């Protein structure tokens, strides 16, 4: 019988050693795939049993008969065995798993992992979904990140204040791998303290209270070019990898202007400020600051900002020989210097 579950339910079950015989994991969010795989390795079998009872194989590097034999094998002096097949979609003749899915080995835990999407209306995926546990691991939207970060911090026995949560959300975007690393850094910086503050987030990132990406965002929102440029130059000077720092700045500003763009739609629909904050994905006490920014950036200016940021991103990723400082300076000048066509001509 098919069983449905979301990521949190599956992760909790794995942590408690509760496993079904057959799983299909697929989707675009590699972080979730890797986390579930680690949890299965940690909890499905004891460490001393892994030599004889765990197999990790890759679809393109093996053949279906060998994989089926591994799945059908019984554990050696253990309660169960674990078989993980990465890139299952690239395993030749994987349709033969239809028959296995209908009668899986009850003493095995088999994880069939696919990169990207699969057609679950066709075999073998249809049979696996019908008789096992199938889960599509989708990338989170930006609006989902605060809840995920808050939950991840809570799983480490800590909490994070709203201002710090917003800062961390803006800092990492939708990159879960990066978010997990930054959460670890912040928790390490906080030490024994169980309440994470905005100062913890700023200082753990290697920035200071007055020179950080959040102050840069405010300066851009207020169209203060000199302040924005000064912060940018300090950030690049402090960074161990100036190209990576510049890309992070462009990513954060793109996320910022995306929120402003969503906010314009909310205004047209006459949403309340609380509803606007919810739609945009920011704490309610930030909404007035964002609304004030919209008075300085009309729709043409927002559209121009997106084009400028996309061009800067392209340059930073190899599309130009100009250095990071010059690329960012020109982008900031064009965004802050004027809206609409005026910005393009700057």
C-alpha positions in Angstrom: 0.0 0.0 0.0 1.3 3.4 -0.9 2.2 5.7 1.9 2.5 9.5 1.6 4.7 11.7 3.8 6.4 15.0 3.7 10.1 15.7 4.4 9.6 16.5 8.1 7.6 13.4 8.7 10.1 11.2 6.9 13.1 12.8 8.6 11.4 12.3 12.0 10.6 8.6 11.2 14.2 8.0 10.1 15.6 9.6 13.3 13.5 7.2 15.3 14.5 4.1 13.3 11.1 3.7 11.7 11.6 2.5 8.1 9.5 1.1 5.3 11.0 -1.5 2.9 11.0 0.8 -0.2 11.4 4.6 -0.8 11.5 6.7 -4.0 13.1 10.1 -3.4 13.2 12.5 -6.3 13.1 16.3 -6.9 15.3 19.3 -7.3 16.3 20.1 -3.7 19.5 18.2 -3.2 19.8 19.3 0.4 16.7 17.3 1.4 17.9 14.3 -0.6 21.3 14.3 1.1 19.8 14.8 4.6 17.4 11.9 4.3 20.2 9.7 3.0 22.4 10.6 5.9 19.6 10.0 8.4 19.0 6.5 6.8 22.7 5.6 7.1 22.8 6.8 10.7 19.7 5.1 11.9 18.7 2.2 9.7 21.5 -0.1 10.8 24.1 0.0 13.6 27.6 1.2 12.8 29.2 -2.2 13.3 26.7 -3.8 10.9 27.5 -1.5 7.9 30.3 -3.5 6.4 28.1 -6.5 5.6 24.6 -4.8 5.5 24.9 -1.5 3.6 25.4 -0.9 -0.1 25.6 2.5 -1.9 25.6 2.2 -5.7 25.2 4.6 -8.6 22.8 3.9 -11.4 25.1 4.7 -14.3 27.9 2.5 -12.8 26.1 -0.7 -12.3 23.4 -3.0 -13.8 19.9 -3.7 -12.8 20.4 -7.4 -12.0 23.2 -6.6 -9.5 21.0 -4.0 -7.8 18.0 -6.3 -7.6 20.2 -9.0 -6.1 21.4 -6.5 -3.4 17.9 -5.5 -2.6 16.7 -9.1 -2.3 19.6 -10.2 -0.1 19.0 -10.8 3.6 20.9 -9.1 6.4 24.0 -10.8 7.9 23.5 -11.0 11.7 21.4 -7.9 11.8 17.8 -6.9 11.8 17.9 -5.4 8.3 20.1 -4.2 5.5 20.3 -0.9 3.7 20.6 -0.3 -0.1 20.9 3.2 -1.5 20.7 3.6 -5.3 21.8 7.1 -6.4 20.8 8.4 -9.9 18.2 5.6 -10.1 16.8 7.2 -13.2 20.0 6.4 -15.1 20.0 2.7 -14.2 19.4 0.8 -17.4 16.3 -1.4 -17.5 15.1 0.0 -14.2 11.6 -0.9 -15.3 12.4 -4.3 -13.8 11.9 -2.7 -10.4 8.2 -2.9 -11.0 8.1 -6.5 -9.9 10.4 -5.8 -6.9 8.1 -2.9 -5.8 5.1 -5.3 -5.8 6.9 -7.6 -3.4 9.8 -5.8 -1.7 12.2 -7.5 0.7 10.8 -7.0 4.2 14.3 -7.2 5.8 15.7 -4.4 3.6 15.4 -0.7 3.5 15.8 0.4 -0.2 16.2 4.1 -1.1 15.9 4.8 -4.8 17.2 8.3 -5.3 16.6 10.3 -8.6 18.0 13.6 -9.6 15.2 16.0 -10.7 11.7 15.0 -11.6 10.4 11.7 -12.8 7.2 10.6 -14.4 5.4 8.7 -11.6 2.6 7.7 -14.0 5.0 5.3 -15.8 6.7 2.2 -14.4 8.8 1.5 -12.5 8.0 4.8 -10.7 4.3 4.2 -10.7 4.7 0.8 -9.0 7.2 2.1 -6.5 4.9 5.0 -5.6 1.9 2.6 -5.3 3.7 0.0 -3.1 6.4 2.1 -1.3 6.9 5.6 0.0 7.4 8.2 -2.7 8.4 11.8 -1.9 9.2 14.7 -4.3 11.7 17.0 -2.7 10.9 20.4 -4.1 13.0 23.6 -3.7 11.6 26.0 -1.1 10.2 29.3 -2.2 11.7 32.4 -0.6 8.5 32.9 1.5 9.0 29.4 3.0 12.6 30.1 4.2 11.9 31.8 7.5 9.8 28.9 8.7 12.4 26.4 7.6 15.3 28.4 9.3 13.3 28.8 12.5 12.6 25.1 12.5 16.2 24.2 11.9 17.4 26.4 14.7 14.8 24.9 17.0 16.0 21.4 16.1 19.3 22.4 17.7 17.6 23.5 20.9 17.7 27.2 20.2 15.4 30.0 19.1 16.0 33.1 16.9 14.5 36.5 17.3 12.4 38.0 14.5 15.0 40.5 13.4 17.8 38.0 13.3 15.5 35.5 11.4 14.8 38.2 8.8 18.5 39.0 8.4 19.5 35.4 8.1 16.7 34.7 5.5 17.8 37.6 3.4 21.5 36.6 3.7 21.0 33.0 2.5 18.2 33.4 -0.1 16.8 29.9 -0.9 20.1 28.0 -0.8 19.5 25.4 1.9 23.1 24.2 1.9 24.3 27.7 2.6 21.5 28.3 5.2 22.6 25.2 7.1 26.2 26.4 7.1 25.2 29.8 8.3 23.0 28.4 11.0 25.9 26.3 12.3 28.1 29.4 12.3 25.6 31.4 14.2 24.9 28.7 16.8 28.7 28.3 17.3 29.1 32.0 17.7 26.2 32.1 20.3 27.8 29.3 22.3 25.7 28.4 25.4 23.1 31.1 24.7 19.9 29.6 23.3 18.4 32.8 22.0 20.0 33.9 18.6 20.0 37.7 18.1 20.5 39.9 15.0 23.9 40.8 16.4 24.8 37.1 16.4 23.8 36.8 12.7 25.8 39.9 11.7 28.9 39.1 13.6 28.9 35.4 12.7 28.9 36.4 9.1 32.1 38.3 9.6 30.5 41.7 9.3 30.1 44.5 11.8 27.0 46.4 13.1 27.4 49.2 10.6 29.0 47.4 7.7 26.9 44.5 6.5 24.6 43.5 3.7 21.5 44.6 5.6 22.8 48.1 6.0 23.7 48.0 2.3 20.1 47.1 1.5 18.8 50.0 3.5 21.1 52.4 1.8 20.0 51.2 -1.6 16.4 51.5 -0.6 16.9 55.1 0.5 18.8 55.8 -2.7 22.0 56.8 -0.8 24.7 56.0 -3.3 27.7 57.2 -1.2 26.6 55.2 1.8 25.9 52.1 -0.4 29.2 52.3 -2.1 31.1 52.8 1.1 29.5 49.7 2.6 30.1 47.7 -0.5 33.8 48.6 -0.6 34.2 47.6 3.1 32.5 44.3 2.5 34.8 43.5 -0.4 37.9 44.5 1.6 36.9 42.2 4.5 35.9 39.3 2.3 38.3 36.3 1.8 36.7 35.8 -1.6 35.7 39.1 -3.1 34.0 37.5 -6.2 31.9 35.3 -3.9 31.0 38.3 -1.7 30.0 40.3 -4.8 27.8 37.5 -6.0 26.2 37.3 -2.5 25.5 41.1 -2.6 23.9 40.9 -6.0 21.8 37.9 -4.9 20.6 39.8 -1.8 19.7 42.9 -3.7 17.8 40.8 -6.3 15.8 39.2 -3.5 15.1 42.6 -2.0 13.8 44.0 -5.3 11.7 40.8 -5.8 10.0 41.5 -2.5 9.3 45.1 -3.6 7.9 43.9 -6.9 5.5 41.5 -5.0 4.6 44.4 -2.7 3.4 46.5 -5.7 0.9 43.8 -6.6 -0.3 43.7 -2.9 -0.8 47.4 -3.0 -2.9 47.2 -6.2 -5.1 44.6 -4.4 -5.4 46.8 -1.3 -4.1 44.2 1.1 -3.7 45.1 4.8 -0.1 45.7 6.0 -0.1 42.4 7.9 -1.3 40.5 4.7 1.4 42.3 2.7 4.1 41.2 5.1 2.8 37.6 4.9 2.8 37.6 1.1 6.2 39.2 0.8 7.7 37.0 3.5 8.9 39.6 6.0 8.1 40.4 9.7 5.2 42.9 9.9 7.4 45.5 11.6 9.5 45.8 8.4 6.6 46.5 6.1 6.6 50.3 6.5 10.3 50.4 5.6 9.5 48.5 2.4 6.5 50.7 1.6 8.6 53.8 2.0 11.2 52.3 -0.4 8.4 51.9 -3.0 7.9 55.7 -2.9 11.4 56.0 -4.3 11.2 53.1 -6.8 8.3 53.0 -9.2 7.5 50.1 -11.4 9.9 51.2 -14.2 12.7 51.7 -11.7 12.1 48.2 -10.3 12.2 46.6 -13.8 15.4 48.5 -14.5 16.9 47.3 -11.2 16.3 43.7 -12.2 18.0 44.2 -15.6 21.0 45.8 -14.0 21.3 43.1 -11.3 21.0 40.4 -13.9 23.7 42.0 -16.0 26.0 42.4 -13.0 25.5 38.7 -12.1 26.4 37.7 -15.7 29.6 39.9 -15.5 30.6 38.4 -12.1 30.2 34.9 -13.4 32.7 35.4 -16.2 30.9 37.7 -18.7 33.3 40.6 -18.2 36.9 41.3 -17.3 36.0 44.2 -15.0 36.8 43.7 -11.3 34.2 43.2 -8.6 34.4 46.8 -7.3 33.8 48.4 -10.6 30.9 46.0 -11.5 29.1 46.7 -8.2 29.8 50.4 -8.3 28.3 50.8 -11.8 25.3 48.6 -10.8 24.7 50.7 -7.7 25.0 54.0 -9.5 22.6 52.9 -12.2 20.0 51.6 -9.7 20.2 54.4 -7.2 21.0 57.3 -9.6 17.5 57.3 -11.2 14.5 55.3 -12.2 13.3 53.9 -15.5 15.2 54.9 -18.6 17.4 57.4 -16.7 19.0 54.5 -14.8 19.8 52.7 -18.0 21.5 55.7 -19.5 23.7 56.3 -16.4 
